[in-house]
């Protein structure tokens, strides 16, 4: 029997990471301007939070798929 959850889990994990990269790019762009120096520390904290949250979400998606018999390749994500 073919497990249909595997492609969905992989797609969900990749989508989560792609959204994180977009968020990080936008946040970094805001922090880059010279007139935005006061916001740089906050932007860096946001980038760290987005990256950690997204890596954990993607890892949890892949682990849950694996535990449910999915054929997703197990990837170790260390935030």
N, C-alpha and C positions, 0 to 999 in steps of 0.2 A: 504494500500500500504506500502510495506517495504521500509524503508529509508536506502539506501546503503551507505550513507555518514558516518554513525556513526562508523562502524568498522574502516573505513579508517582514520577518525579523531582521534580515540583513538590510532590507530597504529602510526599515524604521531606524536602525542604528546609523546608517549612512545619512539619512535625512536629519537626524538629531545632530550629527557632527557637522553637516553642511550648514545648518541654521546657526550653530555655534560660531563657525568661521565667519559667517556674514555679520553676526552680532559683534564679534571681536574686531573685525575690519572697521565697522562703523564707529565703534568706541575708540579705537586707536586713532582714527582720522580726527575725531573730535579733540583728542588729547594732544594731537601733533602741533596745532597752531601755537605760535608764540604767545598770543593773547589769552590762551587757555591754560596757562601754567598752574593756576589755582585748582583746576579740574583734573590735572594729570594724575595725582595720587588716587583720586576717586575712580578715574577711568581705569587705572591699573588694577585696583581692587575689583572692579566690575569684570575686567578681562579674566582675572584669576577665577572669580566665582563662576562665570559663564563656562570657562574651559573645564573646571572641575566638575560642575554639575552635568555638563554634556557628556564628558567621558564616563562618568558614573552611570548616567542614563543609558548610554550606548552599551556599556558593559553589562548592565542589568538585563537589557533586552536580549543580548546574545546568550547570557547565562541561563535565563528563563527558557529560551528556545532550546538550548542544549539539554537542559533538564527535562523538557517535555518531549524529548526524542527527536528534536530538529537536527538537521544535518549541517547546520552552520559551523564553519570553522571556528574553533575556540580561539579567541584573541585575548591576551592579557593586556588590559589597559591600566596603567599606573598613573593616577592623577598627580 
